[in-house]
Amino acid sequence: MSQTWQLQTAKNKFSQVVNQALQSGPQIITRRGVKTAVVISFEDYRRLLASRKKLSTFSASLLWRRLLWSWIAIKALCGKHSSYEIPA
């Protein structure tokens, strides 16, 4: 079952968020009360990609941009870097 986490709480308990994603499914992250991100297991991610085999080139580009933003958010939550530039 999904659980909703405030961004600051998710940052402070990131290991717990990941464990919950592995055990219970997607974990929703909110910022200022707005749903902004989801943490999912790698297996869920693979299933999601497999179900979208017929994406158009444009849609695939958008998906990869979103995945990149998710990666940046995870890195930021872990405190590895404070800012990034998104490649065109």
QUIKA-V689196 format. One line per field, one symbol per residue. ss: DSSP state (~ for helix, > for strand, _ for the rest). psi: psi as a letter, one per 40 degrees, with the letter a starting at -180 (. if undefined). A space follows every 10 residues. Layout:
ss = ???
psi = ???
This chain:
ss = __>>>>~~~~ ~~_~~~~~~~ ~~~~__>>>> >__>>>>>>_ _~~~~~~~~~ ______~~~~ ~~~~~~~~~~ ~~~~~~~~__ ________
psi = hiihhidddd ddfddddddd dddeahhhhi hfehhdihhi iddddddddd efdfiidddd dddddddddd dddddddeed idiihhi.
